[in-house]
Amino acid sequence: MDSPVSTKRFRIAFSFAGEKRAFVKQTADLLARQFGPEKILYDKYHEAEFARNDLGIYLPNLYNHESDLVVVVVCPNYDVKEWTGLEWLAIHHLLQQRLRDKVQLCRFKRAHVDGLFGGAGFIELDDKTPEAFVTLILERLALNEGHPKDYYTKPAVVVASVPNTDIPHNLPRLQPFFGRENELKTIADALDPASRTWGALIDGPGGMGKTSLAVRAAYDAPPDIFRKIVFISLKSRELDDDGLRDPSVFLLSGLVELFGELARELDRDDILKVAEDQRPRLLLDALRGTQTLLVLDNLESLLKPERDTLFTFIKKLPAGCKAILTSRGRIGSGAEELILEKLDEQAALDTLAELATHNPHLAKTSEADRLVLYRETGGKPLLLRWTAGQIGRGHCLSFTDALDFLRSCPPDNDPLEFIFGDLVEDFSDAETRALCALTYFTLPAKVEHVAANAGLPEAETDRALRGLVNRSLAVPNDELTAFTLVPMVADFLRRKKSEVVADTGDRLEQRAYALIIENGYQNHDHFPLLEAAWPGIAPALALFLEGDNMRLQTVCAALADFLEFHGHWDEWLALSEKAEVQAVAAADHDKAGWRAYHTGYIHSLRRQADAVLACADRAATHWATAKASARELARAVGLRGVGHLFKGDYPAAIAAYQGALDLDRSLDAESVGIAISLSDLAGAERLFGDYDAAEAHYSEALRVACAADWAEGMAGMTGDLAALALARKDWSAAETLAREALSLSEAVHRQELIAGNNYRLAIALVRQSKAAEALPHAKRAVEIFAHLGSLDLADAQATLARCGG
């Protein structure tokens, strides 16, 4: 409703203490929808202006002269806090001037402020919702202006609650939300620390609004109970007409994705580098003391063993942490379970009333027509919204047209065809291509990546995606810069628009292949470009695995250094394992050997000895079948040495490395392979305590690397000599070698070498009482190791602490 002309800058001004910010913010947001945020004096709406002024002078002037109504939200000690105390002095001045109508006194916990008589007319807020509070404010404003009490609150327009929270979170934005009060109360009770449950499970058929309910409940979570909210939604498994499609075509299982995302949200990327079976325990340790609320969505997409693992994890959540889960079926026990049924009639009518504010054709429909729609859709929110959204599109100009459209569907059609059958034909070409492009992304996709996959300009793609968000087909992030597709829609599109989906898949695969070949291999300078493009490349890996083996193996070889360099170890492991299987199926035993070798190398990064030895055996078997050269066999023998090294069997490791060296030398007098074997041998000798032998072999490895003009090897082996000097406690020599190695490492842009040599240099400097000089090197080592998720991070952090960092 239009507001009357006011000469004041603000219609409503708030004064409140910080502990009630969440409540006041929800109230201010609702009022801002009616008057605009510029007409509401709430500090977060005017941060830049507040920062420029002395608030002790500025705020009293705004309250006294620039506001129609000052709403005071009092809580215990309100008037003695630094900022609210200053505000209260100005507000009390208004009361002394008998301008009581300009001040609306409200309070929590029957708090009192100095300067008021005991009979002061407070509004008690303990049992009020933000929506109810808005009504009281608007009624007071209307009466002050000489209007009827309901002037601003007539139900011509439904004002939906805009959920907000001051708890740090990654929750998605919600569509206007109505109803479900009982369910919200049940979830709130389950999240109460006094409850003995781990949280709440929301289950029910698709389209019932499980995700919306879970997210709304999370927004309502009390900030004094939770300090962080983490939302993770899993993409549903692919469905064919015959049922669930084999999920093995995906590179990572849903559970790996879920735990990986949780690790990232907790700023614990290091957990991604350990074995998968160790991650639940480390995540539980990371959650301890954090008071985190987990919202885990679409868990029906997990396989049964994964659901069991996840449920075991949830039951072990540390004190102070809780979870809200959504699934199309029950998983586990020990929680409040809500089987989500249809919306109640009033919530459905409110939903349609809100939709009508954006659709003039829908606004013309009667309540009787809307009740018919409610019955036809079974009160299922998704069906309700979508059917209502047809009105005004194509031939659906009224509810009668929309209901005729519904009745024209064959009675045995599934829900997707029922809702999306004709609608998809009305999409523009850009909308169709953008939707089909999104079917390949399991994580939120940036507009630029969707555009490249769809073959559309970014601006056109952005417009198409925003339009699809309004129709509940695409789900945006808060900034509307990344989008995901509703899983049901993806399944529908693969059946209904298979040609367009296939075309976008071909474009995705070809674009990814070109980027990988151009920027991969040893092109270290190009790796930042590849990393920036990675969200648009990663979805193509499943397509490579389904395609030609030779092309797949080329991709694996081109990506190896990049995936190691940037810490994409999970993707590298999954790709290598599956590519090994594909190579064997194609009788490409040479490439199968290399994929087994790379798999073993990844396990070596995690120091998993048994897995390394198993991969070494597989690689040797593949290469023997391929009748490979001594070069390949040397790598398998050397990998076996790594396994022995991690088991602490140094003599066996030395013997294996010596065997690999002999094989390399049977081919060439000097080569990169020889340098690698010499360096490996020296490393085992150093750990065994034979420093003289280690120095001789490190030095020879460095000489061979120089002769082969292998820059990366020169950097690594000079750093190895620095590590040996540290072992010998020759701090000065270690400093000299580490400085030289650092310069060489920076020249080849190999981040783990840069980090390692900064770490060695910091140690050498600290040992010489040069902590201040060591500090920047220790900081850089920690920064890079943290980015890579290196197992050496803890040692680097300890060195940083010794530097005073």
Secondary structure, DSSP 8 states (H G I E B T S, - for coil): ------SSSEEEEEEE-GGGHHHHHHHHHHHHHHH-GGGEE-GGGGHHHHHTS-HHHHHHHHHHHSEEEEEEEE-TTGGGSHHHHHHHHHHHHHHHTT-GGGEEEEESTT---TT--TT---EE-TT--HHHHHHHHHHHHHHHTT--TTTTT-TTS---B----SS-B-------B---HHHHHHHHHHHSTTS-SSEEEEE-STTS-HHHHHHHHHHTS-TTT-SEEEEEE-----EETTEE--GGGSSS-HHHHHHHHHHHHTT-GGGGGS-GGGHHHHHHHHHTTS-EEEEEE-GGGS-HHHHHHHHHHHHT--TT-EEEEEESS---SSSEEEE-----HHHHHHHHHHHHTT-HHHHT--HHHHHHHHHHTTT-HHHHHHHHHHTTBTTB-SHHHHHHHHHTS-TT--HHHHHHTTGGGGS-HHHHHHHHHHTT-SS-EEHHHHHHHHT--HHHHHHHHHHHHHTTSEEE-TTSSEEEE-HHHHHHHHHHTHHHHHHHHHHHHHHHHHHHHHH-TT-GGGHHHHHHHHHHHGGGHHHHHHS-HHHHHHHHHHHHHHHHHTT-HHHHHHHHHHHHHHHHHTT-HHHHHHHHHHHHHHHHHTT-HHHHHHHHHHHHHHHHHTT--HHHHHHHHHHHHHHHHHTT-HHHHHHHHHHHHHHHHTT-SS-HHHHHHHHHHHHHHHHHT-HHHHHHHHHHHHHHHHHTT-HHHHHHHHHHHHHHHHHTT-HHHHHHHHHHHHHHHHHHT-HHHHHHHHHHHHHHHHHTT-HHHHHHHHHHHHHHHHHHT-TTHHHHHHHHHHTT-
